[in-house]
Amino acid sequence: MFEYDPVLYSRILTGLTLAFHTIFSTLGVGVPLLIALAEWIGIRRNDGHYHLLARRWARGYIITVAVGVVTGTAIALQLSLLWPNFMQVAGQTISLPLFLETFAFFFEAIFLGIYLYTWDRFKKKIYHLLLLIPVALGATLSGFFITTVNAFMNAPLGFTMENGVLKGVNPLLAMFNPATPTKMAHVLSSAYLTSACVLAAIAAFMILRGREHVYYKKALRLSMTVAFVCAISTAVIGDLSGKYLAEYQPEKLAAAEWHFETAEEASLILGGILDENNEVKYALEIPYALSILAHGTPDAEVTGLEEFPEEEWPPLVVHYFFDLMVGIGMFLALVSFVFMVMKWRKKSNELNRVLLWLIVSTGPLAMLAIEAGWFFTEEGRQPWILRGYMTTAEGATTSGYVDIMLYLFIALYAVLAVSAAAVLRRTFKANPAERELEKLGMK
């Protein structure tokens, strides 16, 4: 039997909730952009296929929003119950974006309701599209505000602490800390990329099943175009994130690359294992790449883990999360690039089965990369919940029954997952696109 440890159970429960919520929050941020693009193209080209595409994507989106609300509420509840000491500090310093995130969600929800119930109600379709702008803006702002809270945990500013008492609190400085620009940009860009890959995977799968209607081809081309643009932007922002880590969280970057000794011309390590002496074996090393990632030049000095007390080292397993995130990101960029090249070349067939199966794989892989990225972010900050000020153990509850809460939430998430999947499947299987196109008199 395991000894009851409220800190461990609190970490497991919070991690489980965040991992589950991330699926729906990522789609919640990214899908409105795809819906807006589809409807805009439909208006510009007077193409009913894109109008139907926007309408059907919106139906799926509202289901993800509903589940995201439940899991988001669970996070808010758990922050207060499981991390009371942390919330005492956060409540005084970073409560502004927590409030603004709630406001952004209500802003999004109000206009989403109006948008959903006003299809075909306007003579000029552009008016209906304008209703989606607040939805997309609210979703983006919601992601931005909550990301600033996580950024604050990595780079806490906007207060001083004297004898355990907070003084000189500046909420705006806490919100716009050094981690905010790169973290916010990376979260939003990767959300758009993941959403595009998920929608592209669905369209590709339909084509592979013999549903070769032009509707699915248009859905695939639109979503893969967005995926290509966002894959490039995510890679560029990822490079900037590496440089942020080198300057502000060098121990996190060093743990991600198993870089133990401070050195110039540092190599990037892919894969491998560590022995009992922290020697790297069976890894692929790319010369100079870590120095370039950290500081932009091949001969730059990169700080090693030896510069930090071992008790402040992040768990070295974050290396695998980092590799998984970067590796999948490169794969997504490659697949979307190949698709775009074949699309532009008239003699090529971008709808060949091999490429379509690769596109199908990008959906779950993109979501896996999102999860790996968040695990890297959270585990890479350990042992701190508030870097430099409060450890995770100091921020956690000491009360009992956290294990029971964990089991109850596991059951809740299982019900939500099965219910969401069943509703989505029934919504689209019972009313396929071909049937709607036939009712609308479109081929």
The 8 nearest C-alpha neighbors of each residue, nearest first, counted from 0:
[[1, 2, 3, 4, 402, 8, 7, 5],
 [2, 0, 3, 4, 7, 8, 402, 5],
 [1, 3, 4, 0, 5, 7, 8, 402],
 [2, 4, 1, 5, 402, 8, 399, 7],
 [3, 5, 7, 6, 2, 8, 1, 397],
 [6, 4, 8, 7, 9, 397, 401, 3],
 [7, 5, 9, 4, 8, 395, 392, 10],
 [8, 6, 10, 9, 4, 5, 11, 3],
 [7, 9, 11, 5, 10, 6, 402, 12],
 [10, 8, 6, 12, 7, 11, 5, 81],
 [9, 11, 7, 13, 8, 12, 14, 6],
 [12, 10, 8, 14, 9, 13, 15, 7],
 [11, 13, 15, 9, 405, 14, 10, 8],
 [12, 14, 16, 10, 15, 11, 9, 17],
 [15, 13, 11, 17, 12, 16, 10, 18],
 [16, 14, 12, 18, 13, 17, 11, 19],
 [15, 17, 13, 19, 14, 18, 20, 12],
 [16, 18, 20, 14, 19, 15, 21, 13],
 [17, 19, 15, 21, 16, 20, 14, 370],
 [20, 18, 16, 17, 21, 22, 15, 23],
 [19, 21, 17, 70, 22, 23, 18, 16],
 [22, 20, 24, 18, 19, 23, 25, 17],
 [23, 21, 20, 25, 24, 19, 26, 366],
 [22, 24, 67, 26, 25, 63, 21, 20],
 [23, 25, 27, 21, 26, 22, 67, 20],
 [26, 24, 190, 27, 28, 23, 22, 21],
 [27, 25, 29, 23, 28, 30, 24, 194],
 [26, 28, 24, 25, 29, 23, 30, 64],
 [27, 29, 138, 25, 26, 139, 30, 24],
 [28, 30, 191, 26, 190, 194, 31, 27],
 [29, 31, 33, 32, 26, 194, 27, 28],
 [32, 30, 34, 135, 33, 29, 35, 28],
 [31, 33, 35, 30, 34, 29, 135, 36],
 [34, 32, 36, 30, 31, 35, 37, 29],
 [35, 33, 53, 31, 37, 32, 36, 38],
 [36, 34, 32, 38, 33, 37, 39, 31],
 [35, 37, 39, 33, 34, 38, 40, 32],
 [38, 36, 49, 34, 40, 53, 35, 39],
 [37, 39, 41, 50, 35, 40, 53, 36],
 [38, 40, 36, 42, 41, 37, 35, 43],
 [41, 39, 43, 37, 42, 38, 44, 36],
 [42, 40, 46, 49, 38, 45, 50, 39],
 [43, 41, 45, 39, 40, 44, 38, 46],
 [42, 44, 40, 41, 45, 39, 46, 38],
 [45, 43, 46, 41, 42, 40, 39, 47],
 [46, 44, 42, 41, 43, 47, 40, 49],
 [45, 47, 41, 44, 48, 49, 42, 50],
 [48, 46, 50, 49, 41, 51, 45, 441],
 [49, 47, 51, 50, 46, 214, 52, 41],
 [48, 50, 41, 52, 37, 51, 47, 46],
 [51, 49, 47, 53, 38, 41, 52, 48],
 [52, 50, 54, 48, 49, 53, 55, 47],
 [51, 53, 49, 55, 50, 54, 56, 48],
 [54, 52, 34, 56, 50, 37, 51, 38],
 [53, 55, 51, 57, 52, 56, 50, 58],
 [56, 54, 58, 57, 52, 53, 51, 59],
 [55, 57, 53, 59, 58, 54, 52, 60],
 [56, 58, 60, 54, 55, 59, 53, 61],
 [59, 57, 55, 56, 60, 61, 54, 62],
 [58, 60, 56, 57, 62, 61, 423, 55],
 [59, 61, 57, 63, 62, 58, 56, 64],
 [60, 62, 64, 63, 58, 59, 65, 57],
 [63, 61, 65, 64, 60, 59, 66, 419],
 [62, 64, 60, 66, 65, 23, 61, 67],
 [65, 63, 67, 61, 62, 66, 27, 68],
 [64, 66, 62, 68, 63, 67, 61, 69],
 [67, 65, 69, 63, 68, 64, 70, 62],
 [66, 68, 64, 23, 70, 65, 69, 71],
 [67, 69, 71, 65, 66, 70, 72, 64],
 [70, 68, 72, 66, 67, 71, 73, 65],
 [69, 71, 73, 67, 72, 20, 68, 74],
 [72, 70, 68, 74, 73, 69, 67, 75],
 [71, 73, 75, 69, 70, 74, 68, 76],
 [72, 74, 70, 76, 71, 75, 77, 69],
 [75, 73, 77, 71, 72, 76, 78, 70],
 [74, 76, 72, 78, 73, 77, 71, 79],
 [77, 75, 73, 74, 78, 79, 72, 80],
 [76, 78, 80, 74, 81, 79, 75, 73],
 [79, 77, 82, 75, 76, 81, 80, 74],
 [78, 80, 83, 77, 76, 82, 81, 86],
 [81, 79, 77, 78, 82, 83, 76, 396],
 [80, 82, 396, 77, 78, 395, 79, 9],
 [81, 83, 395, 78, 394, 85, 396, 84],
 [84, 82, 86, 79, 85, 80, 81, 396],
 [85, 83, 394, 87, 86, 82, 395, 88],
 [84, 86, 394, 87, 88, 83, 82, 89],
 [85, 87, 89, 83, 88, 90, 84, 82],
 [88, 86, 84, 90, 85, 89, 83, 91],
 [87, 89, 86, 85, 90, 91, 92, 84],
 [90, 88, 86, 92, 93, 91, 87, 85],
 [91, 89, 94, 86, 87, 88, 92, 93],
 [92, 90, 89, 88, 93, 94, 87, 168],
 [91, 93, 89, 170, 90, 94, 168, 173],
 [92, 94, 89, 95, 170, 90, 173, 91],
 [93, 95, 97, 90, 96, 92, 98, 91],
 [94, 96, 98, 97, 93, 99, 170, 92],
 [97, 95, 99, 144, 98, 94, 100, 93],
 [98, 96, 94, 100, 95, 99, 145, 101],
 [97, 99, 95, 96, 101, 100, 94, 102],
 [100, 98, 96, 102, 101, 97, 103, 95],
 [101, 99, 141, 103, 97, 102, 144, 98],
 [102, 100, 104, 98, 99, 103, 105, 97],
 [101, 103, 99, 105, 100, 104, 106, 98],
 [104, 102, 137, 106, 100, 141, 101, 105],
 [103, 105, 107, 101, 106, 102, 108, 137],
 [106, 104, 108, 102, 107, 103, 109, 101],
 [105, 107, 103, 104, 109, 108, 137, 102],
 [106, 108, 134, 137, 104, 105, 110, 109],
 [109, 107, 105, 111, 110, 106, 104, 112],
 [110, 108, 112, 111, 106, 107, 105, 113],
 [109, 111, 113, 112, 107, 108, 134, 114],
 [112, 110, 114, 108, 113, 109, 134, 107],
 [113, 111, 115, 110, 109, 114, 108, 116],
 [112, 114, 110, 116, 111, 115, 117, 109],
 [115, 113, 111, 112, 117, 116, 130, 110],
 [116, 114, 112, 113, 117, 111, 118, 57],
 [117, 115, 113, 114, 118, 112, 120, 111],
 [116, 118, 120, 114, 115, 113, 119, 127],
 [117, 119, 120, 116, 115, 114, 127, 121],
 [120, 118, 121, 117, 124, 122, 127, 116],
 [121, 119, 117, 118, 122, 127, 124, 116],
 [122, 120, 123, 119, 124, 126, 127, 117],
 [121, 123, 124, 120, 119, 126, 125, 127],
 [124, 122, 121, 125, 126, 127, 120, 119],
 [123, 125, 126, 127, 121, 122, 128, 42],
 [124, 126, 128, 127, 123, 129, 42, 39],
 [127, 125, 129, 124, 128, 123, 121, 130],
 [126, 128, 130, 124, 125, 129, 114, 121],
 [127, 129, 125, 130, 131, 126, 124, 38],
 [128, 130, 126, 131, 127, 132, 125, 133],
 [131, 129, 128, 127, 132, 114, 133, 110],
 [132, 130, 134, 128, 129, 133, 135, 114],
 [131, 133, 135, 134, 129, 130, 136, 128],
 [134, 132, 136, 135, 131, 137, 107, 130],
 [135, 133, 107, 131, 137, 132, 136, 111],
 [136, 134, 31, 138, 132, 137, 133, 32],
 [135, 137, 133, 139, 134, 138, 132, 140],
 [136, 138, 107, 103, 140, 134, 139, 135],
 [139, 137, 28, 141, 135, 136, 140, 134],
 [140, 138, 136, 142, 141, 137, 28, 143],
 [141, 139, 143, 137, 142, 138, 144, 136],
 [140, 142, 100, 138, 103, 144, 139, 143],
 [143, 141, 139, 140, 145, 144, 146, 138],
 [142, 144, 140, 146, 141, 145, 183, 139],
 [145, 143, 96, 147, 141, 146, 100, 142],
 [144, 146, 148, 147, 142, 143, 100, 141],
 [147, 145, 149, 143, 148, 144, 183, 142],
 [146, 148, 150, 144, 149, 145, 179, 174],
 [149, 147, 151, 146, 145, 150, 93, 152],
 [148, 150, 152, 146, 151, 147, 153, 145],
 [149, 151, 147, 178, 153, 179, 148, 152],
 [152, 150, 155, 154, 148, 153, 149, 147],
 [151, 153, 385, 149, 150, 155, 154, 386],
 [152, 154, 150, 151, 386, 155, 385, 149],
 [153, 155, 151, 152, 178, 150, 176, 156],
 [156, 154, 151, 152, 153, 173, 385, 386],
 [157, 155, 173, 158, 176, 172, 154, 151],
 [156, 158, 173, 169, 172, 168, 170, 92],
 [159, 157, 168, 167, 156, 166, 169, 165],
 [158, 160, 166, 165, 167, 161, 168, 157],
 [159, 161, 165, 164, 163, 166, 162, 158],
 [160, 162, 164, 163, 165, 159, 166, 158],
 [163, 161, 164, 160, 165, 159, 166, 388],
 [162, 164, 161, 160, 165, 159, 166, 388],
 [165, 163, 161, 160, 162, 166, 159, 88],
 [166, 164, 160, 159, 158, 161, 163, 167],
 [167, 165, 159, 168, 158, 160, 164, 161],
 [166, 168, 158, 159, 169, 165, 157, 160],
 [167, 169, 158, 157, 166, 92, 170, 165],
 [168, 170, 157, 172, 171, 158, 173, 167],
 [171, 169, 173, 92, 172, 93, 174, 157],
 [172, 170, 174, 173, 169, 175, 157, 95],
 [171, 173, 157, 175, 174, 169, 170, 176],
 [174, 172, 157, 156, 170, 171, 176, 175],
 [173, 175, 171, 172, 147, 176, 170, 93],
 [176, 174, 172, 173, 179, 171, 177, 147],
 [175, 177, 178, 179, 173, 174, 172, 156],
 [178, 176, 179, 154, 175, 180, 150, 247],
 [179, 177, 150, 176, 180, 182, 154, 181],
 [178, 180, 182, 150, 176, 147, 183, 177],
 [181, 179, 183, 182, 178, 184, 177, 175],
 [182, 180, 184, 183, 240, 179, 185, 178],
 [183, 181, 185, 179, 184, 180, 178, 186],
 [182, 184, 186, 180, 185, 181, 179, 143],
 [183, 185, 181, 187, 182, 186, 188, 180],
 [186, 184, 182, 188, 183, 187, 236, 189],
 [187, 185, 183, 189, 184, 188, 190, 182],
 [188, 186, 190, 184, 189, 185, 183, 191],
 [187, 189, 185, 191, 190, 233, 186, 229],
 [188, 190, 192, 186, 191, 187, 185, 193],
 [191, 189, 25, 187, 29, 193, 192, 188],
 [190, 192, 29, 194, 188, 189, 193, 195],
 [193, 191, 189, 226, 229, 195, 190, 194],
 [194, 192, 196, 190, 365, 195, 191, 189],
 [195, 193, 197, 191, 29, 196, 26, 192],
 [194, 196, 222, 192, 198, 226, 193, 197],
 [197, 195, 362, 199, 193, 194, 198, 361],
 [196, 198, 362, 200, 194, 199, 195, 193],
 [199, 197, 201, 195, 200, 196, 194, 202],
 [198, 200, 196, 219, 202, 222, 201, 197],
 [199, 201, 359, 197, 203, 362, 198, 358],
 [200, 202, 204, 198, 199, 203, 205, 197],
 [203, 201, 199, 205, 215, 204, 219, 200],
 [204, 202, 200, 206, 205, 355, 201, 359],
 [203, 205, 207, 201, 206, 202, 200, 359],
 [204, 206, 208, 202, 210, 203, 207, 201],
 [207, 205, 210, 211, 203, 209, 208, 204],
 [208, 206, 204, 209, 205, 203, 352, 210],
 [209, 207, 205, 206, 210, 204, 211, 203],
 [208, 210, 206, 207, 211, 205, 212, 204],
 [211, 209, 206, 205, 212, 208, 207, 215],
 [212, 210, 206, 209, 213, 215, 216, 205],
 [211, 213, 214, 210, 215, 216, 433, 206],
 [212, 214, 216, 215, 217, 211, 48, 442],
 [215, 213, 212, 217, 216, 48, 218, 52],
 [216, 214, 218, 217, 202, 213, 212, 219],
 [217, 215, 213, 219, 218, 214, 220, 212],
 [216, 218, 220, 214, 219, 215, 221, 213],
 [219, 217, 215, 221, 216, 220, 222, 202],
 [220, 218, 199, 216, 222, 217, 202, 221],
 [219, 221, 217, 223, 218, 222, 224, 216],
 [220, 222, 224, 218, 219, 223, 217, 225],
 [221, 223, 195, 225, 199, 219, 224, 220],
 [224, 222, 226, 220, 225, 221, 219, 335],
 [223, 225, 227, 221, 226, 222, 220, 228],
 [224, 226, 222, 228, 223, 227, 229, 195],
 [227, 225, 223, 192, 229, 195, 224, 228],
 [226, 228, 335, 230, 224, 225, 229, 223],
 [227, 229, 225, 231, 230, 226, 232, 224],
 [228, 230, 232, 192, 226, 231, 227, 233],
 [231, 229, 227, 233, 332, 232, 228, 226],
 [230, 232, 234, 229, 228, 233, 235, 227],
 [231, 233, 229, 235, 234, 230, 236, 228],
 [232, 234, 236, 230, 231, 235, 188, 229],
 [235, 233, 237, 231, 232, 236, 230, 238],
 [234, 236, 232, 238, 237, 233, 231, 239],
 [235, 237, 239, 233, 238, 234, 185, 232],
 [238, 236, 240, 234, 235, 239, 233, 241],
 [237, 239, 241, 235, 236, 240, 292, 234],
 [238, 240, 236, 242, 241, 237, 243, 235],
 [241, 239, 237, 243, 238, 242, 181, 236],
 [242, 240, 244, 238, 239, 243, 293, 292],
 [241, 243, 293, 245, 239, 240, 244, 294],
 [244, 242, 240, 246, 241, 245, 247, 239],
 [245, 243, 248, 241, 247, 246, 242, 249],
 [246, 244, 249, 242, 293, 243, 248, 247],
 [245, 247, 243, 244, 248, 249, 242, 293],
 [246, 248, 244, 243, 245, 249, 154, 177],
 [249, 247, 244, 251, 250, 245, 246, 252],
 [250, 248, 245, 252, 251, 244, 253, 247],
 [249, 251, 253, 248, 252, 304, 254, 312],
 [252, 250, 254, 249, 379, 253, 248, 255],
 [253, 251, 255, 249, 254, 250, 244, 245],
 [252, 254, 258, 250, 256, 251, 255, 303],
 [255, 253, 257, 251, 256, 252, 315, 250],
 [254, 256, 318, 252, 253, 317, 257, 321],
 [255, 257, 258, 253, 254, 268, 318, 252],
 [258, 256, 254, 253, 255, 259, 318, 315],
 [257, 259, 253, 256, 303, 260, 254, 304],
 [260, 258, 303, 304, 305, 257, 253, 261],
 [261, 259, 303, 305, 258, 262, 304, 302],
 [262, 260, 303, 302, 301, 259, 300, 263],
 [263, 261, 300, 301, 260, 265, 264, 302],
 [262, 264, 300, 299, 265, 298, 301, 290],
 [263, 265, 298, 287, 297, 290, 299, 266],
 [266, 264, 287, 290, 289, 263, 262, 301],
 [267, 265, 286, 287, 289, 285, 288, 284],
 [266, 268, 289, 285, 288, 284, 256, 286],
 [269, 267, 284, 256, 283, 282, 266, 285],
 [268, 270, 283, 282, 284, 322, 271, 267],
 [271, 269, 282, 283, 268, 272, 319, 322],
 [270, 272, 282, 281, 280, 279, 269, 273],
 [271, 273, 280, 279, 281, 274, 270, 282],
 [272, 274, 279, 277, 278, 280, 275, 271],
 [273, 275, 277, 276, 278, 272, 279, 280],
 [274, 276, 277, 273, 278, 279, 272, 280],
 [277, 275, 274, 278, 273, 279, 280, 259],
 [278, 276, 273, 274, 275, 279, 259, 257],
 [277, 279, 276, 273, 274, 280, 275, 272],
 [280, 278, 273, 272, 277, 271, 282, 274],
 [279, 281, 272, 271, 282, 273, 278, 274],
 [282, 280, 271, 272, 283, 279, 270, 273],
 [271, 283, 281, 270, 280, 269, 284, 268],
 [282, 284, 269, 268, 270, 285, 281, 271],
 [285, 283, 268, 267, 266, 286, 282, 269],
 [284, 286, 267, 266, 288, 268, 287, 283],
 [287, 285, 266, 288, 284, 267, 265, 264],
 [288, 286, 266, 264, 297, 265, 290, 289],
 [287, 289, 291, 267, 266, 290, 286, 285],
 [290, 288, 267, 292, 266, 265, 291, 287],
 [291, 289, 293, 265, 299, 297, 287, 288],
 [290, 292, 295, 296, 288, 297, 289, 294],
 [293, 291, 289, 290, 295, 241, 294, 288],
 [294, 292, 242, 290, 245, 291, 241, 289],
 [293, 295, 291, 296, 290, 292, 242, 299],
 [294, 296, 291, 292, 293, 290, 297, 299],
 [295, 297, 291, 299, 298, 294, 290, 292],
 [298, 296, 287, 291, 290, 264, 299, 288],
 [297, 299, 264, 263, 296, 290, 300, 287],
 [300, 298, 290, 263, 296, 297, 264, 294],
 [299, 301, 263, 262, 290, 302, 298, 264],
 [302, 300, 262, 261, 290, 263, 303, 299],
 [301, 303, 261, 249, 300, 262, 304, 253],
 [302, 304, 261, 260, 259, 258, 305, 253],
 [303, 305, 259, 306, 307, 250, 253, 260],
 [304, 306, 303, 307, 259, 260, 261, 308],
 [305, 307, 304, 303, 308, 302, 261, 260],
 [308, 306, 305, 304, 309, 311, 312, 250],
 [309, 307, 310, 311, 312, 306, 305, 304],
 [308, 310, 312, 311, 307, 305, 304, 313],
 [309, 311, 308, 312, 382, 307, 313, 381],
 [312, 310, 309, 308, 382, 313, 307, 381],
 [313, 311, 309, 310, 314, 250, 308, 307],
 [312, 314, 381, 379, 315, 254, 380, 311],
 [315, 313, 316, 317, 312, 378, 379, 381],
 [314, 316, 317, 254, 318, 313, 255, 257],
 [315, 317, 318, 314, 319, 320, 255, 254],
 [318, 316, 320, 315, 319, 375, 255, 321],
 [319, 317, 255, 321, 316, 320, 256, 315],
 [318, 320, 322, 317, 321, 316, 323, 270],
 [321, 319, 371, 317, 323, 375, 322, 318],
 [322, 320, 318, 324, 319, 323, 255, 317],
 [321, 323, 319, 325, 324, 320, 326, 318],
 [324, 322, 320, 326, 321, 325, 319, 327],
 [323, 325, 368, 321, 327, 322, 326, 371],
 [326, 324, 328, 322, 327, 323, 321, 329],
 [327, 325, 323, 329, 328, 324, 322, 330],
 [328, 326, 330, 329, 324, 325, 323, 368],
 [327, 329, 325, 331, 330, 326, 324, 332],
 [328, 330, 332, 326, 327, 331, 333, 325],
 [329, 331, 327, 333, 328, 332, 334, 326],
 [332, 330, 328, 334, 333, 329, 335, 327],
 [331, 333, 329, 230, 335, 330, 334, 336],
 [332, 334, 330, 336, 331, 335, 329, 337],
 [335, 333, 337, 331, 336, 332, 330, 338],
 [334, 336, 227, 338, 332, 337, 333, 223],
 [337, 335, 333, 339, 338, 334, 332, 227],
 [338, 336, 340, 334, 339, 335, 341, 333],
 [337, 339, 335, 341, 336, 340, 349, 342],
 [340, 338, 342, 336, 341, 337, 335, 343],
 [339, 341, 337, 343, 342, 338, 336, 344],
 [342, 340, 344, 347, 349, 338, 339, 343],
 [341, 343, 339, 340, 344, 349, 338, 347],
 [342, 344, 340, 341, 345, 339, 347, 338],
 [345, 343, 341, 347, 346, 342, 340, 348],
 [344, 346, 347, 343, 342, 341, 348, 340],
 [345, 347, 344, 348, 341, 343, 342, 349],
 [348, 346, 341, 344, 345, 349, 342, 343],
 [347, 349, 350, 351, 341, 346, 342, 345],
 [348, 350, 341, 342, 351, 338, 347, 354],
 [349, 351, 348, 355, 352, 354, 203, 206],
 [352, 350, 349, 354, 353, 348, 355, 356],
 [351, 353, 355, 354, 356, 350, 207, 357],
 [354, 352, 356, 355, 351, 357, 350, 358],
 [353, 355, 357, 356, 352, 351, 358, 350],
 [354, 356, 352, 358, 357, 353, 203, 350],
 [357, 355, 359, 353, 358, 354, 352, 360],
 [356, 358, 354, 360, 355, 359, 353, 361],
 [357, 359, 355, 361, 356, 360, 200, 354],
 [360, 358, 200, 356, 357, 361, 203, 362],
 [359, 361, 357, 358, 362, 363, 364, 356],
 [360, 362, 364, 358, 359, 365, 196, 363],
 [363, 361, 197, 196, 200, 365, 364, 360],
 [364, 362, 366, 365, 361, 360, 367, 197],
 [365, 363, 367, 361, 366, 362, 360, 368],
 [366, 364, 368, 193, 367, 362, 363, 361],
 [365, 367, 369, 363, 368, 364, 193, 370],
 [368, 366, 364, 370, 365, 369, 371, 363],
 [367, 369, 324, 371, 365, 366, 370, 372],
 [370, 368, 366, 372, 367, 371, 373, 365],
 [369, 371, 367, 373, 372, 368, 374, 18],
 [372, 370, 368, 320, 374, 369, 373, 324],
 [373, 371, 375, 369, 370, 374, 324, 368],
 [372, 374, 376, 370, 375, 371, 377, 369],
 [373, 375, 371, 377, 376, 372, 378, 370],
 [376, 374, 372, 373, 379, 378, 317, 320],
 [375, 377, 373, 379, 374, 378, 372, 380],
 [376, 378, 374, 379, 380, 375, 373, 381],
 [379, 377, 375, 380, 381, 374, 376, 317],
 [378, 380, 313, 376, 375, 251, 377, 381],
 [381, 379, 378, 377, 383, 382, 313, 376],
 [382, 380, 383, 313, 378, 379, 384, 377],
 [381, 383, 390, 391, 311, 380, 313, 384],
 [384, 382, 390, 381, 386, 391, 385, 380],
 [383, 385, 391, 390, 389, 386, 152, 381],
 [386, 384, 152, 389, 383, 388, 387, 153],
 [385, 387, 383, 153, 388, 384, 152, 389],
 [386, 388, 385, 389, 383, 390, 155, 154],
 [389, 387, 385, 386, 390, 383, 384, 155],
 [390, 388, 385, 383, 384, 393, 387, 386],
 [391, 389, 383, 393, 384, 392, 382, 394],
 [390, 392, 384, 394, 383, 393, 382, 395],
 [391, 393, 390, 395, 394, 6, 382, 389],
 [394, 392, 390, 391, 395, 389, 84, 85],
 [393, 395, 85, 84, 391, 82, 392, 390],
 [396, 394, 82, 392, 393, 6, 81, 391],
 [395, 397, 81, 398, 82, 83, 5, 394],
 [396, 398, 5, 395, 399, 6, 81, 4],
 [399, 397, 396, 5, 400, 401, 81, 395],
 [398, 400, 401, 5, 397, 402, 3, 396],
 [401, 399, 403, 402, 404, 398, 5, 405],
 [400, 402, 404, 403, 399, 8, 5, 405],
 [401, 403, 405, 400, 404, 8, 406, 5],
 [402, 404, 400, 406, 405, 401, 407, 408],
 [405, 403, 401, 407, 402, 406, 408, 400],
 [404, 406, 402, 408, 403, 12, 407, 409],
 [407, 405, 409, 403, 408, 404, 410, 402],
 [408, 406, 404, 410, 409, 405, 411, 403],
 [407, 409, 411, 410, 405, 406, 412, 404],
 [410, 408, 406, 412, 411, 407, 413, 405],
 [409, 411, 413, 407, 408, 412, 414, 406],
 [412, 410, 408, 414, 409, 413, 415, 407],
 [413, 411, 415, 409, 414, 410, 416, 408],
 [412, 414, 410, 416, 411, 415, 409, 417],
 [413, 415, 411, 417, 412, 416, 418, 410],
 [416, 414, 412, 418, 413, 417, 419, 411],
 [417, 415, 413, 419, 418, 414, 412, 420],
 [416, 418, 420, 414, 415, 419, 421, 413],
 [417, 419, 415, 421, 420, 416, 414, 422],
 [420, 418, 422, 416, 421, 417, 415, 423],
 [419, 421, 417, 423, 418, 422, 424, 416],
 [420, 422, 418, 424, 419, 423, 417, 425],
 [423, 421, 425, 419, 424, 420, 426, 418],
 [422, 424, 426, 420, 421, 425, 419, 427],
 [425, 423, 421, 422, 426, 427, 428, 420],
 [424, 426, 422, 428, 423, 427, 429, 421],
 [427, 425, 423, 424, 429, 422, 428, 430],
 [426, 428, 430, 429, 425, 424, 431, 423],
 [429, 427, 425, 430, 431, 424, 426, 423],
 [430, 428, 427, 425, 426, 431, 424, 434],
 [429, 431, 427, 428, 426, 434, 432, 435],
 [432, 430, 433, 434, 428, 427, 429, 435],
 [431, 433, 435, 434, 436, 430, 427, 214],
 [434, 432, 436, 431, 435, 437, 212, 430],
 [435, 433, 437, 436, 432, 431, 438, 430],
 [436, 434, 438, 432, 437, 433, 439, 431],
 [435, 437, 433, 439, 441, 434, 438, 432],
 [438, 436, 440, 434, 439, 435, 441, 433],
 [437, 439, 435, 440, 436, 434, 441, 433],
 [440, 438, 436, 437, 441, 435, 47, 434],
 [439, 441, 437, 438, 436, 442, 435, 47],
 [442, 440, 436, 439, 437, 47, 438, 48],
 [441, 436, 440, 437, 212, 213, 433, 214]]
